[in-house]
Amino acid sequence: MKFVTDLKRDEYTKFWKKHKMAHFMNSYEWGIVNKLNRNQIPWYVGLKDDKGNIMAEAVLMQKKTPLNMCYFYAPRGFVIDYDDRKLLKEFTSKLKDFLKKENAIYLKIDPPISYQDIDEEANPIPNGNNNYELVNYLKELGYVHQGFNKLYEHNQPRYTFRTYFKDYKDFSEVEQTISKTFMRSIKRSYNYDLVIESAPNVDNFYDLIKRISNKDGFKSYAKSYYENVFNVLKENNYIKNFIAKINPAEVIKKYEELIKNEKNQDKITKMQKDINFLKDKGDKEIVIASLICTYSEKGAWSMYIGNDEIAEYTGTVNRLYYEYIKDAYEQKKDFADLFGTVGDPHTKFKNLAGVHEYKRKLGGTYIEFIGEFDLVNKPFWYKVLPILLKIYRKFKK
C-alpha cells in the first residue's frame, strides 16, 4: 500500500463521509479551523491500495518547535477500521516513517472508541462490552497510553453522554429518556412564545457568552475563534447555531389578558410571577440563548452554549438542548452527543459535578472512551518537551 501526505479535499471528504469513524474533528474542515485558530499546519495523510482506493486517512495537525522539530495531533484519531488489525499495523508503520521524515517528536491520537460499558457511577458493567484487546494492541504497535483520566486533563473529554437513536422506534421514546423535571421545564418553555431558529452567524452567541464570562469570571475565546469554527463548518452544513428569542412585553401582555378570565388562583399566581420577572426586561424581541452544534454524516455534537437569566428562568436552555437532540433525530443521524463529561460523578469540583448531573438528565448512554495514545519518535525530547512547554507557558502568562 502507498502512504500519501497530500490527499485532496474531495477524495478525503468522500472517504470520511461514508466511514463509521467519521467525527467532525477528523473532517477536512476541522484542519482548516485549527490552522486559523491555533496556527497549526494540517496534513491530510492516507493509505491507498494498489488501485488507488483510500483505506485509511487522518488529518494531522502539526505544531513546530525549536531545533527544527515538531509534534502532531490527530483530533479524535484516524478514519480507519480499528478492528482491521493488519490495516492498523500497516498505517502505523507508515506513520512512524512519516514522523522520522518530518523530524517529529511524537503523534497523539484519541479515538472516540468505547473502552468498556459503564454504569451511572462510571464503574464497569460485569460481562459488558469492552475494547481491552484494542488498547493492548495499540500498545503492542508502540503507542504510549496516557492513562484513564477522569476529568478534563487531556485534549478531549474521555467521557460523554450519547443518545443512540437506533435504540428507539420514534422520538417519543427518546423523550422518555430525558428527566421528567427537564421535560416539564421544556413544556413550560412553550408558554413564553419562544422563537427557535438557526442563526446565520455567532453574533448573538458571542454577546451571551461574554456576558456569562464577565459574570462568572472565566475567560472566553475571542470572537474570531468562534467565527472561524462557524464559518468554515457551515460551508457544508456541518454546524448550526440554535437561538431562542423572546419578546418580554408581548408575553406580559398575553398573561395580563389571560388573568382577566382565569378562575384558578394557582395559575393566576404563576402568571403574575412571570409578569413580575419579565417586567423591565424590554419591549422588543431579544435573543436569550444560543447553542452551537456540529455534525458529521454519522452524528451530532453539542458544542458551545450561551444564555442569560431569562433563559434560565423560562427553561429555554433545556429547550435548546431538546431541539438539538430532536434535530439530530430528524436528520437521521446515528446519535446526538453532549460532548463531554467527567468520569467521577461525585468529583470535588462542584462545577464539573453540576455539569455532569445536568447532562445526565438529558438522557443518553454514559460512555467511557479509550483515551489518548502517543506514537513516540524521539523518546528523549518526548520526556523533555512537557517540561519546556510548562516553563514557556508560565513565562508567557
C-alpha positions in Angstrom: 0.0 0.0 0.0 1.0 3.6 -0.6 1.2 6.3 2.0 0.3 9.7 0.8 0.6 13.1 2.6 -1.4 15.3 0.4 -4.9 13.9 0.0 -7.1 16.3 -2.0 -10.2 17.8 -0.3 -12.7 15.9 -2.4 -11.2 12.5 -2.0 -10.5 13.0 1.7 -14.1 14.1 2.3 -15.7 11.3 0.2 -14.0 8.7 2.3 -14.7 10.5 5.6 -18.4 10.9 4.9 -19.0 7.2 4.4 -16.8 5.9 7.3 -18.2 4.7 10.6 -15.4 6.6 12.4 -16.4 10.0 10.8 -16.1 12.5 13.6 -16.4 16.2 12.9 -12.9 16.7 14.4 -11.3 14.5 11.8 -13.0 16.3 8.9 -11.1 18.2 6.3 -12.7 21.4 7.5 -11.5 20.9 11.1 -8.0 21.0 9.9 -8.7 24.4 8.4 -10.3 25.6 11.7 -7.2 24.6 13.7 -4.9 26.3 11.2 -6.9 29.6 11.7 -7.4 29.3 15.4 -4.2 27.6 16.6 -1.7 28.3 13.9 -1.3 24.6 13.3 -0.4 23.1 9.9 -2.9 20.4 8.7 -1.5 17.4 6.9 -4.1 15.2 5.1 -2.5 11.8 5.1 -3.8 8.5 3.9 -3.1 4.9 2.9 -4.1 3.8 -0.6 -4.3 0.3 -2.0 -2.9 -0.7 -5.4 -6.0 0.6 -7.2 -5.7 4.0 -5.6 -8.6 3.5 -3.2 -8.2 5.1 0.2 -8.2 2.5 3.0 -7.4 4.9 5.9 -6.8 8.6 6.5 -6.3 11.3 9.1 -5.8 15.0 9.5 -2.5 15.5 11.4 -2.2 18.9 13.0 1.5 19.9 13.1 2.9 22.2 15.7 6.5 23.3 15.2 9.0 23.5 18.0 12.6 24.9 18.3 15.5 23.0 16.9 13.6 22.3 13.7 11.4 19.7 15.4 7.6 19.4 15.7 4.8 17.2 17.0 1.5 16.1 15.6 -2.1 15.6 16.9 -4.8 13.7 15.1 -8.0 15.0 16.6 -10.2 12.1 17.5 -7.8 9.7 15.9 -7.8 8.1 12.4 -10.6 7.5 9.9 -9.9 3.7 9.9 -11.4 0.4 10.8 -9.6 -0.2 14.1 -10.9 -3.8 14.0 -8.8 -4.5 11.0 -5.5 -5.2 12.8 -3.5 -5.7 9.7 -4.6 -2.3 8.3 -4.0 -0.6 11.6 -0.5 -2.1 11.8 0.3 -1.0 8.2 -0.9 2.5 8.7 1.0 2.8 12.0 4.2 1.6 10.3 3.8 4.3 7.6 3.1 6.9 10.2 6.4 6.0 12.0 8.3 6.6 8.8 6.5 9.9 8.3 7.4 11.1 11.8 11.0 10.3 11.2 11.0 12.2 7.9 9.4 15.2 9.5 11.7 15.1 12.5 8.7 14.9 14.8 8.8 14.1 18.5 5.5 12.3 18.6 2.0 11.9 17.2 -1.0 12.0 19.6 -4.4 10.3 18.9 -7.6 10.0 20.9 -10.1 7.7 19.1 -13.8 8.1 20.0 -13.9 4.3 20.8 -15.6 3.0 23.9 -13.3 1.4 26.4 -15.9 -0.5 28.4 -19.6 -0.4 29.3 -20.1 1.6 32.5 -23.0 2.2 34.9 -24.1 5.6 36.3 -21.2 5.6 38.8 -18.7 5.0 35.9 -18.0 1.5 37.2 -17.5 -1.3 34.6 -20.6 -3.4 34.0 -19.9 -7.1 34.6 -19.9 -9.0 31.3 -20.4 -5.8 29.4 -18.8 -4.9 26.0 -15.2 -3.7 26.1 -12.2 -2.9 23.8 -9.4 -4.1 26.1 -7.8 -6.0 23.3 -7.6 -2.9 21.1 -6.0 -0.9 23.8 -3.4 -3.7 24.3 -2.8 -4.0 20.5 -2.2 -0.2 20.2 0.4 -0.6 23.0 2.0 -3.5 21.0 2.2 -1.3 18.0 4.2 1.3 20.0 1.6 3.7 21.2 2.1 5.0 24.7 -1.2 5.1 26.6 -1.8 8.3 28.6 -3.9 6.7 31.2 -7.5 6.6 32.3 -8.1 10.2 33.3 -11.4 11.0 35.0 -11.7 14.8 34.4 -10.7 17.1 31.6 -6.9 16.7 31.8 -6.3 15.9 28.2 -7.2 17.4 24.8 -10.7 15.9 24.6 -13.1 14.6 27.2 -12.7 10.9 27.9 -16.4 10.5 28.9 -19.6 11.7 27.4 -23.4 11.2 27.2 -24.6 10.0 23.9 -28.2 9.1 22.7 -28.1 6.4 20.0 -31.3 6.7 18.0 -31.3 3.1 16.8 -32.4 2.1 20.2 -35.8 3.9 19.8 -38.8 3.4 17.5 -39.8 7.1 17.5 -38.9 10.3 19.1 -41.5 10.0 21.9 -39.3 7.1 23.2 -36.3 9.4 23.1 -38.2 11.9 25.2 -38.9 9.3 27.8 -35.1 9.1 28.5 -35.0 12.8 29.4 -35.5 13.6 33.1 -39.2 14.3 33.9 -38.3 17.6 35.6 -36.5 18.6 32.4 -39.4 17.6 30.2 -41.7 19.7 32.4 -39.4 22.8 32.0 -39.2 22.1 28.3 -43.0 22.0 28.0 -43.2 25.1 30.2 -41.0 27.0 27.8 -43.7 26.9 25.2 -45.7 29.3 27.4 -43.3 32.1 26.6 -43.9 32.0 22.8 -40.2 31.4 22.1 -39.0 31.7 18.6 -36.4 28.9 17.9 -34.4 29.3 14.7 -31.0 28.7 13.2 -28.8 31.8 13.2 -26.6 32.7 10.2 -23.6 33.8 12.4 -22.3 33.7 16.0 -23.0 37.4 16.9 -25.8 36.6 19.4 -23.9 33.7 20.9 -20.8 35.8 21.5 -22.8 38.5 23.2 -24.3 35.9 25.6 -21.0 34.1 26.3 -19.2 37.4 27.0 -22.0 38.3 29.4 -21.6 34.9 31.2 -17.8 35.2 31.3 -17.9 38.6 32.8 -20.4 37.5 35.4 -18.7 34.2 36.4 -15.1 35.4 36.0 -13.9 33.0 33.3 -12.1 33.9 30.0 -13.9 33.0 26.8 -12.2 32.7 23.4 -12.0 35.8 21.2 -15.0 36.3 18.8 -12.8 35.4 15.8 -12.3 31.9 17.3 -16.0 31.1 17.2 -16.4 32.8 13.8 -13.7 30.7 12.3 -15.3 27.5 13.6 -18.7 28.5 12.4 -17.8 30.0 9.1 -15.6 27.1 8.0 -18.0 24.3 9.1 -21.2 26.0 7.8 -19.9 25.8 4.2 -21.0 22.2 4.1 -23.8 22.3 6.7 -21.6 20.8 9.4 -22.7 23.3 12.1 -25.8 25.0 13.4 -26.4 27.8 15.9 -29.8 27.3 17.5 -31.0 30.5 19.1 -34.1 31.3 21.2 -35.9 34.6 21.0 -38.5 36.1 23.4 -40.5 39.3 23.5 -41.0 40.0 27.2 -43.6 42.8 26.6 -45.7 40.6 24.4 -45.6 37.7 26.9 -46.6 40.1 29.7 -49.5 41.4 27.6 -50.7 37.8 26.9 -50.6 36.9 30.5 -52.5 40.0 31.6 -55.2 39.1 29.2 -55.4 35.5 30.4 -55.5 36.6 34.0 -58.7 38.5 33.4 -60.7 35.4 32.6 -58.7 32.9 34.8 -60.6 31.4 37.8 -57.8 29.1 39.0 -55.8 31.0 41.7 -52.7 28.9 41.3 -52.5 29.7 37.6 -53.0 33.3 38.3 -50.2 33.3 40.8 -47.8 31.6 38.4 -48.6 34.1 35.6 -48.2 37.0 37.9 -44.9 35.7 39.0 -43.8 35.5 35.3 -45.1 39.1 34.8 -43.1 40.3 37.7 -39.9 38.6 36.4 -40.3 39.8 32.8 -41.2 43.4 33.5 -38.4 45.8 32.8 -36.8 43.2 30.5 -37.6 45.2 27.4 -40.3 45.6 24.9 -38.5 44.2 21.8 -37.7 40.7 20.8 -34.3 39.6 22.2 -32.1 36.5 21.9 -31.8 34.8 25.3 -29.9 31.6 24.5 -27.7 30.2 21.8 -26.4 26.6 21.3 -23.8 25.8 18.7 -23.8 22.2 17.4 -21.6 20.3 14.9 -22.4 17.4 12.6 -20.9 14.7 10.5 -22.8 12.3 8.3 -23.0 9.9 11.2 -23.6 12.0 14.3 -24.1 15.3 16.1 -22.3 17.1 18.9 -23.5 20.0 21.1 -20.5 22.3 21.5 -21.0 25.8 23.0 -23.9 27.3 25.0 -24.6 30.9 25.9 -27.6 32.2 27.7 -28.9 34.9 30.1 -31.0 34.8 33.2 -34.3 34.9 31.3 -33.3 31.7 29.5 -32.6 30.0 32.8 -35.9 31.2 34.3 -38.0 30.1 31.3 -36.4 26.7 30.8 -35.0 27.9 27.4 -31.6 26.2 27.9 -33.3 22.8 28.3 -35.5 23.6 25.4 -32.5 24.3 23.1 -30.8 21.0 24.0 -34.1 19.3 23.4 -34.4 21.0 19.9 -30.8 19.9 19.2 -31.5 16.3 20.0 -34.7 16.3 18.0 -33.0 17.9 15.1 -30.3 15.2 15.0 -33.0 12.6 15.2 -34.9 14.2 12.3 -31.7 14.4 10.2 -31.4 10.6 10.7 -28.1 10.9 12.5 -26.9 7.8 14.4 -26.5 9.7 17.6 -26.6 13.0 19.4 -23.6 13.6 21.7 -23.4 16.1 24.6 -19.7 16.5 24.0 -18.1 15.6 27.3 -18.5 15.0 31.0 -16.4 13.6 33.9 -15.6 10.0 34.9 -16.2 10.9 38.5 -19.8 11.9 39.1 -19.0 12.9 42.7 -15.9 14.9 41.9 -14.8 17.5 44.5 -15.0 20.1 41.7 -18.7 21.1 42.2 -19.0 22.9 38.9 -17.9 19.8 37.0 -20.2 17.6 39.1 -23.0 20.0 38.3 -22.4 19.9 34.5 -22.3 16.1 34.7 -25.7 15.9 36.6 -27.2 18.3 34.1 -26.1 16.3 31.1 -27.2 13.0 32.8 -30.7 14.4 33.0 -30.8 14.9 29.2 -30.7 11.1 28.8 -28.4 9.1 26.7 -25.7 6.4 27.4 -22.8 7.2 29.7 -19.7 6.4 27.6 -16.0 6.0 28.5 -13.5 6.3 25.7 -10.2 4.5 25.5 -8.2 7.7 25.9 -5.1 9.3 24.4 -2.2 7.4 22.8 1.2 8.9 21.7 3.3 7.3 18.9 6.8 8.4 20.0 9.6 9.0 17.6 12.1 10.9 19.8 12.0 9.4 23.3 14.4 11.9 24.9 12.6 15.0 23.6 9.3 13.4 24.3 10.2 13.5 28.0 11.8 16.9 27.9 9.1 18.7 25.8 6.4 18.9 28.6 8.8 20.5 30.9 9.9 23.1 28.4 6.3 23.8 27.4 5.4 24.3 31.1 8.2 26.8 31.5 7.3 28.6 28.3 3.6 28.9 29.2 4.4 30.1 32.7 6.8 32.7 31.2 4.3 33.8 28.6 1.5 34.0 31.2 
